[in-house]
Amino acid sequence: MRKSTTFLTFILLLTILMGFAFAHARARQRADMPRLQRSADLVRLFELTDLCLFTDAQYTRHPAVSVRHTAFQDHPLSFEHFPSGSLSGPPPHLMNHE
C-alpha cells in the first residue's frame, strides 16, 4: 500500500470521527436545553445575581468564572493561602467519572 493511500485513509477516518463529535455535541445540546431553559427562567423570575461563596480568594468567589490554576498559586504543591480553599470542593461536573 502506498504512503499516500494510508495518509488519505487516516485523514478520512479522522474526518468521520470529527463528524461524530459534532453530532454528539448537537445531541447533548438538544438534550440539555430544557434544563438550561428552566434555570434561566428561575434566574429571571427571582432576579438572581452571581453566586459568591467566599470573599477572600479569587478561585473561591464564583466557581463558574474562576481560573482553574489559581488555586495552586505558584505550583500544584504549594500550601493553601486561604482557609476557604479547604472548605469548598471542586464542582460536581469535574468529579463525575462516568
Beta strands, then each sheet from edge to edge (+ up, - down):
end
